[in-house]
Amino acid sequence: MLTPAQQQALDTLFAQAADETAVPPASDMLQTWLGISSTQLQDAWRSLLAKKDQWEGAFLDWAERNPLDAVFSFLGASAVAFYRAEKDVNPRINSYVDAFYYIATCASVGYADIFAVTQSGKAIAALVMVVGPALADRSINRPAP
């Protein structure tokens, strides 16, 4: 069931559709169908970005205080994401353990008897290849106080 505002917007869109040169403003469609305008969406995004430094600092402090926890949390979360990306596509990924094995090798020696086949899987693997070795090093070789 459409609200009166949605019905009016729909009628306006259909009227504009008859005129092939008319393009409805995107912000009006966002407000009508999602209940949020593009301005509100931009404000929410800016608010999240403003808090990014605070979140990043808190995460880095936690990772520095708990390097082994950070490594296993990162590898575990990456393995979950990799498993979800590859499970129905990659014949070599049949369980979470298969995904964790692949992700752990990406973070260390890079032994490859499993390969990512999806774009998401490749992106996750690339992130682990960049961040994983640094986290692993940090967990083993703690800096002197």
Secondary structure as GFF3:
##gff-version 3
##sequence-region A 1 145
A	DSSP	alpha_helix	4	18	.	.	.	ID=ss1
A	DSSP	alpha_helix	26	34	.	.	.	ID=ss2
A	DSSP	alpha_helix	38	65	.	.	.	ID=ss3
A	DSSP	alpha_helix	67	86	.	.	.	ID=ss4
A	DSSP	alpha_helix	96	106	.	.	.	ID=ss5
A	DSSP	alpha_helix	119	140	.	.	.	ID=ss6
###
